[in-house]
Amino acid sequence: MLDVVEEVELPDNSLSLKYVREVFFVTLNAGKTLLENGAETYRVEDTMERIAKHYGVENVQVFVATTVIILSMNDYGLSQQIRILTRNNNLEKVVNINELSRQIINGMPIADAKEAVNRISETRMFPLWLVVLFGGIAASMFLMMFNGSVKDLPITIFAGALGVLVTEWIQRYTKIKFFTEILAAFLIALFAVLYVRFGYGVNVDTIIIASVMPLVPGVPITNALRELIRGHFLAGSMKGIEAGLTAIAIGAGVGTVFLII
């Protein structure tokens, strides 16, 4: 019996190449913004496919990993791979892209979608002073949640803000997060121990635990589990390893203080 040759569909030439390139631009940049700001890979793939197919571009292939996006519109010979070099947890941009995709499905013209995706991707992050401030506030909230003493509140706010400042400031000059997080945890534990040793504080353990909480990779851990549950084992494993390295760095920084003091 002869093998049956798979039938290949003819390319779709019903859309102009200029229009398809605009769809390609919107689709790729929407996915890039999502992945750079903490979205799950399955969410990125689904959003990109929905945008392209809504604008009439069929036979779209999308592959997303933690550090790469590959988009192909096969009927039009368009394909591009982009590397994701920086990743944050800016969920505001994720929400904005999700809202944009809903507006596209509801009939937003491609020209308006191009303008919107550019505006969202160029949105500036929160200023450093605001991130540091709320790092300290978050640490103080964790201290209260862990039934900490009010006497420990000043050092907890200071140490929590210091840890965020160190990680955010140094990462602007280097991409090695592991050593940055070790240094941040080391300084947090150092100030906490000295604060209690000099008789100002009550419970050094509570201070340290509350102060390092802003550094804990909660979003990557959650995303890693969701990726694994959905069968995206490559992305889930990579995010899980990244979160694990952060946890090791925090433990190493704190442990070093107890070894030398």
C-alpha positions as CSV (number, residue, x, y, z in Angstrom):
1,M,0.0,0.0,0.0
2,L,1.4,3.4,-1.0
3,D,2.0,6.0,1.6
4,V,-0.5,8.8,1.6
5,V,1.2,12.2,1.0
6,E,0.0,14.9,3.4
7,E,-2.0,17.6,1.7
8,V,-0.5,21.0,2.1
9,E,-2.8,24.0,1.9
10,L,-2.1,26.8,-0.5
11,P,-0.8,30.1,0.9
12,D,-3.5,32.6,1.8
13,N,-3.1,35.7,-0.3
14,S,-6.3,37.4,0.6
15,L,-4.6,39.9,2.9
16,S,-2.1,42.6,1.9
17,L,1.5,42.1,3.1
18,K,1.5,45.6,4.7
19,Y,-1.6,44.7,6.8
20,V,-0.1,41.3,7.8
21,R,3.1,43.0,8.9
22,E,1.1,45.3,11.1
23,V,-0.7,42.3,12.7
24,F,2.7,40.7,13.1
25,F,4.1,43.7,14.9
26,V,1.1,43.9,17.3
27,T,1.1,40.2,18.0
28,L,4.8,40.0,18.6
29,N,5.1,43.1,20.8
30,A,2.1,42.1,22.9
31,G,3.7,38.8,23.6
32,K,7.1,40.4,24.4
33,T,5.5,42.8,26.8
34,L,3.7,40.0,28.6
35,L,6.7,37.7,28.9
36,E,9.0,40.5,30.1
37,N,6.7,41.4,32.9
38,G,5.9,38.1,34.6
39,A,3.1,36.5,32.5
40,E,2.9,32.7,32.1
41,T,4.1,31.3,28.8
42,Y,0.7,29.7,28.1
43,R,-0.9,33.1,28.5
44,V,1.5,34.6,26.1
45,E,1.0,32.0,23.5
46,D,-2.8,32.1,23.8
47,T,-2.9,35.9,23.6
48,M,-0.7,36.1,20.5
49,E,-2.7,33.4,18.7
50,R,-6.0,35.1,19.5
51,I,-4.8,38.5,18.3
52,A,-3.5,37.2,15.0
53,K,-6.5,35.1,14.2
54,H,-8.9,37.9,15.1
55,Y,-7.3,40.0,12.4
56,G,-7.7,37.2,9.9
57,V,-4.2,35.7,9.9
58,E,-4.5,32.0,10.0
59,N,-1.8,29.3,10.2
60,V,0.0,31.0,13.0
61,Q,2.6,29.2,15.0
62,V,3.9,30.5,18.3
63,F,6.6,29.1,20.6
64,V,7.3,30.7,23.9
65,A,9.9,29.8,26.5
66,T,11.1,31.8,29.5
67,T,13.8,33.7,27.4
68,V,12.6,33.4,23.8
69,I,9.6,34.0,21.6
70,I,9.3,32.5,18.1
71,L,6.4,33.7,15.9
72,S,5.6,32.5,12.4
73,M,2.9,33.5,10.0
74,N,3.5,30.7,7.5
75,D,1.1,31.7,4.8
76,Y,3.0,35.0,4.4
77,G,6.5,33.8,4.9
78,L,6.9,35.9,8.1
79,S,8.9,34.5,11.0
80,Q,10.9,36.1,13.8
81,Q,12.7,35.0,17.0
82,I,13.3,37.5,19.8
83,R,15.3,37.0,23.0
84,I,13.9,38.2,26.4
85,L,16.9,39.6,28.2
86,T,15.2,41.3,31.1
87,R,12.3,40.0,33.2
88,N,10.3,41.9,35.8
89,N,7.1,41.4,37.8
90,N,5.2,44.4,36.5
91,L,1.7,43.0,36.6
92,E,0.2,46.4,35.6
93,K,1.6,45.9,32.1
94,V,0.2,42.3,32.0
95,V,-3.2,43.5,33.0
96,N,-3.0,46.3,30.3
97,I,-2.1,43.9,27.5
98,N,-4.9,41.5,28.6
99,E,-7.3,44.4,28.4
100,L,-6.0,45.3,25.0
101,S,-6.5,41.8,23.7
102,R,-10.1,42.0,24.8
103,Q,-10.6,45.3,23.1
104,I,-9.0,43.8,19.9
105,I,-11.5,40.9,20.1
106,N,-14.3,43.4,20.4
107,G,-13.3,45.2,17.2
108,M,-10.4,47.5,17.8
109,P,-8.8,48.6,14.4
110,I,-5.2,47.4,13.8
111,A,-3.9,51.1,13.7
112,D,-5.3,51.7,17.2
113,A,-3.9,48.4,18.4
114,K,-0.4,49.4,17.1
115,E,-0.6,52.6,19.0
116,A,-1.9,51.0,22.2
117,V,0.8,48.2,22.3
118,N,3.5,50.8,21.8
119,R,2.1,53.0,24.6
120,I,1.9,50.0,27.0
121,S,5.3,48.7,26.2
122,E,6.9,52.1,26.7
123,T,5.2,52.7,30.1
124,R,7.9,53.5,32.7
125,M,8.4,51.4,35.7
126,F,7.6,52.9,39.1
127,P,10.3,55.2,40.4
128,L,13.0,53.7,42.5
129,W,12.1,55.7,45.7
130,L,8.5,54.5,45.5
131,V,9.6,50.8,45.1
132,V,12.0,51.1,48.0
133,L,9.3,52.9,50.2
134,F,6.7,50.2,49.7
135,G,9.4,47.5,50.2
136,G,9.8,48.8,53.7
137,I,6.0,49.1,54.2
138,A,5.5,45.5,53.0
139,A,8.1,44.3,55.5
140,S,6.3,46.1,58.3
141,M,3.1,44.4,57.3
142,F,4.7,41.0,57.5
143,L,6.1,41.9,60.9
144,M,2.6,42.6,62.2
145,M,1.3,39.4,60.5
146,F,4.0,37.3,62.3
147,N,3.0,38.9,65.7
148,G,6.2,40.9,65.9
149,S,6.9,43.5,68.5
150,V,6.3,47.2,67.8
151,K,9.8,47.9,69.1
152,D,11.1,45.9,66.0
153,L,9.1,48.0,63.5
154,P,11.7,50.7,62.8
155,I,14.5,48.3,61.9
156,T,12.1,46.1,59.9
157,I,11.0,49.0,57.8
158,F,14.6,50.1,57.3
159,A,15.9,46.6,56.5
160,G,13.1,45.8,54.2
161,A,13.6,49.0,52.3
162,L,17.4,48.5,52.2
163,G,17.0,45.0,50.7
164,V,14.8,46.3,47.9
165,L,17.1,49.2,47.3
166,V,20.2,47.0,47.0
167,T,18.5,44.5,44.6
168,E,16.9,47.2,42.4
169,W,19.9,49.5,42.3
170,I,22.6,46.9,41.7
171,Q,20.5,45.2,39.0
172,R,20.6,48.3,37.0
173,Y,24.3,47.7,36.5
174,T,24.5,44.0,36.5
175,K,22.3,41.1,35.5
176,I,23.6,38.6,38.1
177,K,20.7,38.4,40.4
178,F,22.1,35.7,42.6
179,F,24.9,37.7,44.2
180,T,22.7,40.8,44.4
181,E,20.2,38.8,46.5
182,I,22.9,37.4,48.7
183,L,24.2,40.9,49.4
184,A,20.7,42.2,50.2
185,A,19.9,39.3,52.5
186,F,23.3,39.7,54.2
187,L,22.7,43.4,54.9
188,I,19.2,42.7,56.2
189,A,20.4,40.1,58.6
190,L,23.4,42.2,59.7
191,F,21.4,45.2,60.7
192,A,18.7,43.0,62.4
193,V,21.3,41.2,64.5
194,L,23.1,44.4,65.5
195,Y,19.8,46.1,66.3
196,V,18.9,43.3,68.8
197,R,22.5,42.9,70.1
198,F,22.5,46.6,71.2
199,G,19.3,46.1,73.0
200,Y,16.9,48.0,70.8
201,G,15.0,45.0,69.3
202,V,13.2,42.0,70.7
203,N,13.1,39.1,68.2
204,V,15.8,39.0,65.5
205,D,14.2,36.0,63.8
206,T,10.9,37.8,63.2
207,I,12.8,40.9,62.0
208,I,14.8,39.0,59.4
209,I,11.8,36.9,58.2
210,A,9.6,40.0,57.7
211,S,12.4,42.0,56.1
212,V,13.3,39.4,53.5
213,M,9.7,38.8,52.4
214,P,9.8,41.5,49.7
215,L,12.7,39.5,48.2
216,V,10.9,36.2,48.2
217,P,10.0,35.2,44.6
218,G,6.3,34.6,45.1
219,V,5.2,35.4,41.5
220,P,7.9,33.1,39.9
221,I,6.9,30.2,42.2
222,T,3.2,30.6,41.4
223,N,3.9,30.8,37.7
224,A,6.2,27.8,37.8
225,L,3.5,25.6,39.4
226,R,0.9,26.9,36.9
227,E,3.2,26.2,34.0
228,L,3.9,22.6,35.2
229,I,0.2,21.9,35.8
230,R,-0.6,23.0,32.2
231,G,2.1,20.8,30.8
232,H,4.7,23.5,29.9
233,F,7.5,21.6,31.6
234,L,10.4,23.5,30.1
235,A,9.1,27.0,31.2
236,G,7.9,25.6,34.5
237,S,11.2,24.0,35.3
238,M,13.2,27.1,34.3
239,K,11.0,29.4,36.5
240,G,11.2,26.9,39.4
241,I,15.0,26.8,39.2
242,E,15.1,30.6,39.1
243,A,12.9,30.9,42.2
244,G,14.9,28.2,43.9
245,L,18.2,30.1,43.3
246,T,16.6,33.2,44.8
247,A,15.6,31.2,47.9
248,I,19.2,29.8,48.2
249,A,20.7,33.3,47.8
250,I,18.5,34.6,50.6
251,G,19.4,31.7,52.9
252,A,23.1,32.1,52.1
253,G,23.1,35.8,52.9
254,V,21.3,35.4,56.2
255,G,23.3,32.3,57.2
256,T,26.6,34.1,56.5
257,V,25.8,36.7,59.1
258,F,25.1,34.1,61.8
259,L,28.3,32.4,60.9
260,I,30.5,35.5,61.4
261,I,28.7,37.3,64.2
